[in-house]
Amino acid sequence: MKIIFLFFAALNIAFFLWQSTIAGPSTGGAKKQLVQDDRVQTLLLLSEAEAAKNGKPKDTLTAMLESAPSKGKKYAACYSLGPFEKFPQLKSVSGQLQELDADISQRKESEQVVLGHWVFLPSFPSWQDARKKVQELEQKGIKDIFILGRGEMKNAVSLGLFKHESSAERRLAQLKKIGIKPNVETQQTTKEIIWLDINVESANQSVPATLANIVKDNSDLQVINRSCK
């Protein structure tokens, strides 16, 4: 029996050595990795080839995201701040807005600005005729009048240039009492103004608070809520 036992033990040892030689060393149960044949060329994506050519290697996911067409952003809130007429004010406010997590852009517009309301009597045939009318008005207590000496309105009698329409209306009422019906002409000019369009991607409460503080410090500015495009 002892001889038989030793025979089978020697047979098992021989089989184990033969299996190790054929199958190679044990990996301890770890999964075997696929071995790439050196004769097979590695597949290179087009995006990776472009990145390598530009000297900026990128991973495949980054290349795909950058090459994908950009879609329009969806904003949670949109505002317009302005109007700005002076560059120093625009520069100062823009500096305050840079800290906001928002897209900010400038937009230029042209608008008609009323310079004043001119009350006057049309041109008289001569300077002497105009001067006679002025003396008549002065005798009735009308002051701050003068005769235009040149231009298309030469020899016209100016009865006042008023910034506010209400002031011009009071002048008209004064002249109406003494039987004078002058002409009224609104003086206008065109000027360029700038608005800042502010688009916020998330409901950031700091944006309305910042805009409110800016308007508080700059009484000539206003904030307008607008629809996001």
Phi, psi and omega in degrees: 000322180294322180293320180295317179300314180296327180295313181291326178295317178295324179295319179294321179295320180295320180294320180296317179295324179292320180293321179295324181291321182282314188272345181087175183294150181290144180263007178068027176087358179287152180290137178282138178272148178289136179262126182276133177289128182297342182277347181267127181284138180291135179285127182243122179291153181299318180296325179288324179294320178295319180296320180294323181294325180275002178077016181233086181296134180229151174286161187300318182296316179298317180297322180293319181294321182286331181275346180289144179296135181285137180260156180297140181284148175255121184258146179277328181207147181223138182226162170233133181239129180162199355275149178257131178246340183240134183297318180303320178294318179298317180296318181295314181292322179299324178297323178290329183279344182297334181281351180278146176275075185209159174269123184237132180220156179264145178223126181263142177221158174246137180220154177275129181243130179279119177277327180170178181240118186262124176255128186202164170255134182303166184303136175269161182302328181212168178295325180296319179296319179294319180296322178299319180293322179297316179298323179296316180293321180296324178294336179265010174091009179273125182242180178056053177233152177204166182257133177284130186262355182204174178083188181297333182259026179303137180072011171281154180253115180275130181249010175133142173245118188243134181290320183256142182297326180296324178292321178295323180293324177294322178296319179297320179296322178297316181289327181296328181295334181254016174081019179258130177240088183280172173269154176232128181231129179274122179270123182232160174214162179255131178226158181262132178234162182236136173246148173255119176266126186240118182245125184248128183281330181234162181285074182271112184290342181289336182293306178301323180295318179295317179296322179296320179293323179295316180294325178297322181276344181230090187294343180274358179257159177217154177250132180240127172282129181230159180286141180278133181270000000 
